[in-house]
């Protein structure tokens, strides 16, 4: 099962401490186990572009759509046997301590012959 980890900041978490930031070890361990498929940091929200389609017009704005103190700082895609393995992997991520990790299972898109989504 594939899972997306959203690596998020959290203003209420304990302060960042470089002595405990072991992201290199975390990546190396999951890569060695064949669990981590891809991951990267993301630029800050002020570098975002938001795109919306409203009343037949494309609206493009600089920055994030939502105003929030938290931000998605990065992501990882894992291929785990189950949610328990994904939770174990996320719990070892340094940002689980300095921020928070949101785990979401992939939901494969099935489409009919006309390209319309099937099921829910």
Kinemage of the C-alpha trace (Angstrom):
@kinemage 1
@onewidth
@group {chain A} dominant
@subgroup {mainchain}
@vectorlist {calphas} color= white
{ca unk a 1} P 0.000 0.000 0.000
{ca unk a 2} L 1.325 3.409 -0.914
{ca unk a 3} L 1.202 6.263 1.565
{ca unk a 4} L 1.987 9.959 1.275
{ca unk a 5} L 3.622 11.531 4.308
{ca unk a 6} L 3.006 15.259 4.536
{ca unk a 7} L 5.859 16.674 6.582
{ca unk a 8} L 4.402 19.705 8.356
{ca unk a 9} L 5.692 22.407 10.630
{ca unk a 10} L 3.956 22.851 13.971
{ca unk a 11} L 4.457 26.070 15.958
{ca unk a 12} L 3.450 24.244 19.150
{ca unk a 13} L 6.010 21.416 18.836
{ca unk a 14} L 9.258 21.330 20.752
{ca unk a 15} L 11.962 23.545 19.266
{ca unk a 16} L 14.142 22.304 16.431
{ca unk a 17} L 17.446 20.864 17.648
{ca unk a 18} L 20.040 20.019 14.993
{ca unk a 19} L 21.508 17.360 17.297
{ca unk a 20} L 18.322 15.326 16.856
{ca unk a 21} L 17.739 16.025 13.157
{ca unk a 22} L 18.647 12.644 11.725
{ca unk a 23} L 16.832 12.972 8.399
{ca unk a 24} L 19.820 11.512 6.544
{ca unk a 25} L 19.727 8.385 8.696
{ca unk a 26} L 15.933 8.128 8.334
{ca unk a 27} L 16.151 8.361 4.526
{ca unk a 28} L 19.037 5.889 4.377
{ca unk a 29} L 17.195 3.348 6.550
{ca unk a 30} L 13.925 3.493 4.587
{ca unk a 31} L 15.737 3.470 1.240
{ca unk a 32} L 17.732 0.399 2.337
{ca unk a 33} L 14.495 -1.358 3.363
{ca unk a 34} L 12.859 -0.443 0.029
{ca unk a 35} L 10.032 1.430 1.769
{ca unk a 36} L 10.713 5.021 0.690
{ca unk a 37} L 10.014 5.652 -2.981
{ca unk a 38} L 10.531 9.396 -3.155
{ca unk a 39} L 10.611 12.502 -1.019
{ca unk a 40} L 11.802 16.065 -0.950
{ca unk a 41} L 11.567 19.397 0.811
{ca unk a 42} L 9.180 22.056 -0.447
{ca unk a 43} L 9.823 25.753 -0.854
{ca unk a 44} L 8.043 27.991 1.715
{ca unk a 45} L 4.404 29.068 1.233
{ca unk a 46} L 5.383 32.501 -0.049
{ca unk a 47} L 6.844 30.741 -3.111
{ca unk a 48} L 3.551 28.942 -3.822
{ca unk a 49} L 1.149 29.671 -6.666
{ca unk a 50} L -2.537 28.906 -6.246
{ca unk a 51} L -4.667 28.095 -9.301
{ca unk a 52} L -8.482 28.088 -9.323
{ca unk a 53} L -11.098 27.866 -12.077
{ca unk a 54} L -14.125 30.062 -11.344
{ca unk a 55} L -16.963 31.087 -13.668
{ca unk a 56} L -14.989 30.100 -16.757
{ca unk a 57} L -11.854 31.974 -15.739
{ca unk a 58} L -8.486 30.749 -14.486
{ca unk a 59} L -7.460 32.660 -11.360
{ca unk a 60} L -3.797 32.585 -10.402
{ca unk a 61} L -2.558 34.088 -7.141
{ca unk a 62} L 0.821 34.167 -5.469
{ca unk a 63} L 1.164 32.397 -2.159
{ca unk a 64} L -0.933 29.757 -0.468
{ca unk a 65} L -4.716 29.704 -0.626
{ca unk a 66} L -5.123 29.242 3.135
{ca unk a 67} L -3.656 31.524 5.761
{ca unk a 68} L -2.201 29.291 8.457
{ca unk a 69} L 0.803 29.189 10.747
{ca unk a 70} L 1.481 25.561 9.873
{ca unk a 71} L 2.914 24.678 6.495
{ca unk a 72} L 3.755 21.596 4.477
{ca unk a 73} L 7.539 21.563 4.475
{ca unk a 74} L 8.052 18.381 2.482
{ca unk a 75} L 6.706 14.972 1.594
{ca unk a 76} L 7.677 11.351 1.316
{ca unk a 77} L 6.016 8.533 -0.596
{ca unk a 78} L 6.231 5.156 1.100
{ca unk a 79} L 5.272 1.675 -0.035
{ca unk a 80} L 4.390 -0.191 3.157
{ca unk a 81} L 2.749 -3.494 3.933
{ca unk a 82} L 0.096 -1.727 6.011
{ca unk a 83} L -0.755 1.391 8.022
{ca unk a 84} L 1.174 0.089 11.038
{ca unk a 85} L 4.402 0.050 9.031
{ca unk a 86} L 3.668 3.562 7.729
{ca unk a 87} L 3.079 4.784 11.297
{ca unk a 88} L 6.333 3.188 12.455
{ca unk a 89} L 8.237 4.884 9.628
{ca unk a 90} L 6.573 8.264 10.258
{ca unk a 91} L 7.257 8.047 13.989
{ca unk a 92} L 10.996 7.840 13.269
{ca unk a 93} L 10.999 10.959 11.038
{ca unk a 94} L 12.709 13.895 12.809
{ca unk a 95} L 9.777 16.168 11.987
{ca unk a 96} L 7.481 13.915 14.044
{ca unk a 97} L 9.320 15.564 16.948
{ca unk a 98} L 9.782 19.119 15.630
{ca unk a 99} L 6.584 19.290 13.572
{ca unk a 100} L 4.068 16.657 12.610
{ca unk a 101} L 3.597 13.999 9.965
{ca unk a 102} L 0.262 13.420 8.278
{ca unk a 103} L -0.119 9.977 6.684
{ca unk a 104} L -2.563 9.488 3.826
{ca unk a 105} L -3.081 6.326 1.796
{ca unk a 106} L -3.102 6.689 -1.955
{ca unk a 107} L -6.548 6.358 -3.533
{ca unk a 108} L -5.963 5.109 -7.090
{ca unk a 109} L -8.163 6.810 -9.664
{ca unk a 110} L -10.310 4.438 -11.664
{ca unk a 111} L -11.947 5.894 -14.770
{ca unk a 112} L -14.527 4.613 -17.210
{ca unk a 113} L -14.097 4.540 -21.011
{ca unk a 114} L -15.052 8.251 -21.146
{ca unk a 115} L -12.426 9.213 -18.581
{ca unk a 116} L -14.936 9.815 -15.767
{ca unk a 117} L -14.105 8.675 -12.219
{ca unk a 118} L -15.659 5.360 -11.180
{ca unk a 119} L -16.769 4.552 -7.617
{ca unk a 120} L -16.030 6.476 -4.481
